[in-house]
């Protein structure tokens, strides 16, 4: 666990400082993460974090314009987490596999699965079952635990830093939690 954290802590900043532009493999992973609903999930997490901050700073009566200003970098922050997540996927899947995932997530069945899995038709459910029965589907299941560990570490780092940054800005603006 400590080695994985060390790798995440040292590797990601180096990668981002070395490459200003994404390589095609990274772009493919970003497309996949946008198609499979990952970016939308983090958008929700970003918004939820602000709800927590608003509760913690409720005694300070922070004006709406301050909250809006603090949230101006949402797209940039979401781009950042998606880029960080590409390293986890790169560790577990080849570019060809990522492209197969992109193809799958562009199908109506996969789109419906990301929107509302309970509304899948029998045909769509059969398509999804067939995909997860394929060699790539089996690999996804095989890699699930390791990939999840990587994603959790990246997510925790991102959310902790984001929360601390926003809280620090509020404190610098003179607001307090009242504790």
C-alpha positions as CSV (number, residue, x, y, z in Angstrom):
1,X,0.0,0.0,0.0
2,X,2.8,2.4,0.9
3,X,4.7,1.6,-2.3
4,X,1.6,2.2,-4.4
5,X,1.0,5.6,-2.6
6,X,4.7,6.5,-3.2
7,X,4.4,5.7,-6.9
8,X,1.2,7.7,-7.2
9,X,2.8,10.6,-5.3
10,X,6.0,10.7,-7.3
11,X,4.9,9.3,-10.7
12,X,1.9,11.5,-11.5
13,X,3.5,14.9,-11.0
14,X,6.5,13.8,-13.0
15,X,4.3,12.6,-15.8
16,X,2.3,15.8,-15.9
17,X,5.4,18.0,-15.8
18,X,7.1,16.0,-18.6
19,X,4.2,15.8,-21.0
20,X,2.2,19.0,-21.6
21,X,0.0,17.3,-24.2
22,X,-1.7,13.9,-24.0
23,X,-0.5,11.1,-26.1
24,X,-3.0,9.2,-28.3
25,X,-3.2,6.3,-25.8
26,X,-4.1,8.8,-23.0
27,X,-6.6,10.5,-25.2
28,X,-8.3,7.1,-25.9
29,X,-8.5,6.5,-22.2
30,X,-9.9,10.0,-21.6
31,X,-12.6,9.3,-24.3
32,X,-13.4,6.0,-22.5
33,X,-13.7,7.7,-19.1
34,X,-16.0,10.3,-20.6
35,X,-18.1,7.7,-22.4
36,X,-18.5,5.3,-19.5
37,X,-19.8,7.9,-17.1
38,X,-16.7,8.4,-15.0
39,X,-16.5,12.1,-15.6
40,X,-20.1,12.5,-14.6
41,X,-19.5,10.6,-11.4
42,X,-16.7,12.9,-10.4
43,X,-18.8,15.9,-11.4
44,X,-21.4,14.7,-8.8
45,X,-18.6,14.2,-6.3
46,X,-17.3,17.7,-6.9
47,X,-20.8,19.1,-6.3
48,X,-21.3,17.0,-3.2
49,X,-18.0,18.3,-1.8
50,X,-19.4,21.8,-2.0
51,X,-22.5,20.8,-0.2
52,X,-20.3,19.6,2.7
53,X,-18.3,22.8,2.6
54,X,-21.5,24.9,2.6
55,X,-22.7,23.0,5.7
56,X,-19.3,23.5,7.5
57,X,-19.3,27.2,6.7
58,X,-23.0,27.8,7.3
59,X,-22.4,30.0,10.3
60,X,-20.3,32.3,8.1
61,X,-23.1,33.1,5.7
62,X,-20.8,32.8,2.7
63,X,-22.5,34.7,-0.2
64,X,-23.6,32.8,-3.3
65,X,-21.1,34.8,-5.5
66,X,-18.2,33.4,-3.4
67,X,-19.4,29.9,-3.8
68,X,-19.8,30.4,-7.6
69,X,-16.3,31.8,-7.8
70,X,-14.9,28.8,-5.9
71,X,-16.6,26.5,-8.4
72,X,-15.3,28.2,-11.6
73,X,-12.6,25.7,-12.0
74,X,-14.9,22.7,-12.0
75,X,-14.1,21.7,-15.6
76,X,-10.4,22.0,-15.0
77,X,-10.6,19.9,-11.8
78,X,-12.6,17.2,-13.6
79,X,-10.0,17.2,-16.4
80,X,-7.4,16.7,-13.8
81,X,-9.0,13.7,-12.1
82,X,-9.7,12.1,-15.5
83,X,-6.1,12.5,-16.5
84,X,-4.9,11.0,-13.2
85,X,-7.2,8.1,-13.7
86,X,-5.7,7.4,-17.1
87,X,-2.6,6.1,-15.4
88,X,-4.6,3.5,-13.5
89,X,-6.2,2.2,-16.7
90,X,-2.9,2.3,-18.6
91,X,-1.5,-0.1,-15.9
92,X,-4.2,-2.6,-16.6
93,X,-5.3,-2.4,-20.2
94,X,-3.7,-2.1,-23.6
95,X,-4.5,0.7,-26.0
96,X,-6.3,-1.9,-28.2
97,X,-8.4,-3.0,-25.2
98,X,-9.3,0.7,-24.4
99,X,-10.4,1.1,-28.0
100,X,-12.6,-2.0,-27.7
101,X,-14.1,-0.5,-24.5
102,X,-14.7,2.8,-26.4
103,X,-16.5,0.9,-29.1
104,X,-18.6,-0.9,-26.6
105,X,-19.5,2.3,-24.7
106,X,-20.7,3.9,-27.9
107,X,-23.4,1.2,-28.4
108,X,-27.0,2.0,-27.4
109,X,-26.9,-0.8,-24.8
110,X,-23.8,0.5,-23.1
111,X,-25.2,4.1,-23.2
112,X,-28.4,2.9,-21.6
113,X,-26.4,1.0,-19.0
114,X,-24.6,4.2,-17.9
115,X,-27.8,6.2,-17.8
116,X,-30.2,3.8,-16.2
117,X,-29.4,0.1,-16.1
118,X,-32.9,-0.8,-14.8
119,X,-34.3,0.4,-18.2
120,X,-32.3,-2.0,-20.3
121,X,-34.3,-4.0,-22.8
122,X,-33.7,-7.8,-23.0
123,X,-31.8,-7.2,-26.2
124,X,-29.6,-4.6,-24.6
125,X,-29.1,-6.8,-21.6
126,X,-28.0,-9.7,-23.9
127,X,-25.5,-7.4,-25.6
128,X,-24.0,-6.4,-22.3
129,X,-23.9,-10.0,-21.1
130,X,-22.1,-11.0,-24.4
131,X,-19.6,-8.3,-23.9
132,X,-18.8,-9.3,-20.3
133,X,-18.5,-12.9,-21.5
134,X,-15.8,-11.9,-24.0
135,X,-12.1,-12.1,-23.3
136,X,-12.0,-8.4,-22.5
137,X,-15.0,-8.7,-20.3
138,X,-13.3,-11.5,-18.3
139,X,-10.2,-9.4,-18.1
140,X,-12.2,-6.5,-16.7
141,X,-13.5,-8.8,-14.0
142,X,-10.0,-10.2,-13.3
143,X,-8.5,-6.7,-13.0
144,X,-11.4,-5.2,-11.0
145,X,-9.9,-5.4,-7.5
146,X,-6.5,-4.0,-8.5
147,X,-8.0,-1.3,-10.7
148,X,-10.4,-0.3,-7.9
149,X,-7.5,0.0,-5.5
150,X,-5.7,2.3,-7.9
151,X,-8.8,4.4,-8.6
152,X,-9.6,4.7,-4.9
153,X,-6.1,6.0,-4.1
154,X,-6.2,8.5,-6.9
155,X,-9.7,9.6,-6.0
156,X,-8.9,10.1,-2.3
157,X,-5.8,12.1,-3.2
158,X,-7.8,14.3,-5.6
159,X,-10.8,14.9,-3.3
160,X,-8.6,15.5,-0.3
161,X,-6.5,18.1,-2.2
162,X,-9.6,19.7,-3.7
163,X,-11.3,20.0,-0.3
164,X,-8.3,21.4,1.4
165,X,-7.8,24.0,-1.5
166,X,-11.4,25.2,-1.3
167,X,-11.4,25.3,2.5
168,X,-8.1,27.2,2.5
169,X,-9.5,29.8,0.1
170,X,-12.6,30.3,2.3
171,X,-10.5,30.8,5.4
172,X,-8.2,33.2,3.5
173,X,-11.3,35.2,2.5
174,X,-12.1,35.5,6.2
175,X,-14.8,32.8,6.6
176,X,-14.8,30.2,9.4
177,X,-16.5,27.0,10.3
178,X,-17.5,28.4,13.7
179,X,-15.6,25.7,15.6
